[in-house]
């Protein structure tokens, strides 16, 4: 019950900020800037969360490349699109290599921790800026909505039905039944975005609307939901493997029984990357 109430509270807050993206002043989507600032905060906080875990395990990653990337990525994407994203990523990688080359205290495992911290979560989550700047909120909401519903359905139905485990050495509680319902949850989450923001037309930044750009929009939503249902499972397993290697249960206790920020973002990160790839072709 505590886990459910915490999840509902977080979802309500998120939903409020989503609706805020529809607020404009003199043609400027000020609500979108607020939402993107919150995403930037979570990108910084989640990367620092991983940094603290690495430090607690006596690794010595460098946080400055993360700062370089986060300081540059949003303005560069806003003005130059994906070219700006690539420039920010390149600058961060050059910075990481620079520290590794010239600071003898940084060993190869420290350098690899820095690269992992950049890729997961920073590079992945920052693709959401490219999505919102170019396509508005709907593609990002498909990723987030499908991933969150997939996680929720997999957790509750897997706990109820139980059955054989998929990868007990990586995630001892994950079952085939939970994974199957996770795909169903992904489809339901994607369709929920369609019902709320395309049919009911709730206010948000809808620079891109699937119903206007895709010939069979409902089929697009179903396919995206099913694919993200699978991908979010992979993201969850990736986080479980990382935590098992680091010998931790959660990345932090920021959200109490829900764990840390990274524990909430693990499947969403993979879903955002997937939607960015899809929109690179569809858009």
C-alpha positions, 0 to 999 in steps of 0.5 A, spaced: 500 500 500 505 504 501 509 503 495 502 504 491 500 511 494 507 513 493 507 511 486 500 515 485 503 521 488 509 521 483 504 520 477 500 526 479 505 530 480 508 528 473 501 529 470 501 536 473 507 538 469 505 535 463 499 539 462 503 545 464 507 544 457 501 547 454 502 554 457 504 559 452 506 566 453 506 571 447 507 564 443 513 562 447 512 555 450 514 557 457 511 551 460 515 546 456 521 550 459 519 548 466 518 541 464 525 540 461 528 544 467 525 538 471 528 533 466 535 536 467 534 536 474 533 529 474 538 527 469 543 531 474 540 528 480 540 520 477 547 521 475 550 524 482 546 518 485 550 513 481 556 517 482 555 516 490 554 509 489 561 508 485 564 512 490 562 508 496 564 502 492 571 505 492 571 507 485 573 514 483 569 516 477 570 523 474 563 527 475 566 534 471 564 530 464 557 530 466 557 537 468 560 539 462 554 535 458 549 537 462 551 545 462 551 544 454 546 539 452 539 543 452 541 550 449 545 546 443 539 541 442 534 547 442 538 551 437 542 546 433 537 540 434 541 533 434 547 536 431 547 540 438 546 533 442 552 530 438 556 536 440 555 536 447 556 528 447 563 529 444 565 535 449 563 530 455 567 524 452 573 529 450 573 531 457 572 524 460 578 522 456 582 528 458 582 526 465 584 519 464 590 521 460 593 527 464 590 524 471 595 518 473 590 517 479 584 515 475 585 508 473 581 504 467 576 502 471 574 509 474 574 511 467 569 506 465 565 508 471 565 515 468 563 513 461 557 508 464 555 514 468 555 519 462 551 513 457 547 511 463 543 515 465 545 522 462 546 521 454 540 517 454 535 521 458 537 527 455 534 525 448 528 527 451 530 534 450 531 532 443 524 529 442 520 535 446 524 540 442 522 537 435 516 533 436 513 536 443 510 532 448 507 526 445 512 521 443 516 522 450 509 521 453 508 514 449 515 512 452 514 514 459 507 512 459 508 505 456 514 504 460 511 506 467 504 502 465 509 496 463 513 496 470 506 497 474 503 491 470 509 486 471 510 488 478 502 487 480 501 481 476 507 478 477 506 478 484 499 475 484 500 470 479 508 468 480 510 462 476 517 460 473 523 465 474 526 468 467 533 470 470 533 468 477 540 470 478 539 477 475 532 479 478 530 473 482 522 476 483 521 477 475 517 472 472 514 470 465 507 471 467 509 478 470 513 480 463 507 477 459 503 482 462 508 487 462 507 487 454 500 488 455 501 494 460 506 497 455 500 497 450 495 500 455 500 505 457 501 507 450 493 507 448 492 511 454 496 517 452 492 516 445 486 517 449 488 523 453 492 527 449 489 525 442 482 524 443 480 527 449 485 533 447 488 535 454 492 541 453 500 540 452 505 541 447 503 537 441 507 540 436 507 533 433 500 529 433 500 522 431 493 522 428 495 528 423 502 524 421 501 517 421 496 513 417 494 508 422 495 512 429 492 506 433 496 501 430 502 505 431 500 506 439 499 499 439 506 497 436 510 502 440 506 500 447 508 493 445 515 494 443 516 499 449 513 493 454 519 489 451 524 494 452 522 496 459 523 489 461 530 489 458 532 496 462 529 493 468 534 487 467 540 492 466 539 496 472 538 489 476 544 486 473 548 493 475 545 493 482 547 486 483 554 487 480 555 493 485 552 489 491 546 494 492 538 493 493 537 500 491 541 506 488 538 510 494 532 511 498 530 518 495 523 515 494 522 511 500 520 504 498 520 506 491 528 506 491 532 512 488 531 516 482 535 511 478 530 505 480 524 509 477 528 511 471 531 504 469 526 502 464 524 509 462 531 510 459 531 505 454 524 507 452 526 514 451 532 512 447 527 507 443 522 513 441 528 517 439 530 512 434 523 511 432 522 519 431 528 520 427 525 516 422 518 517 423 519 525 424 
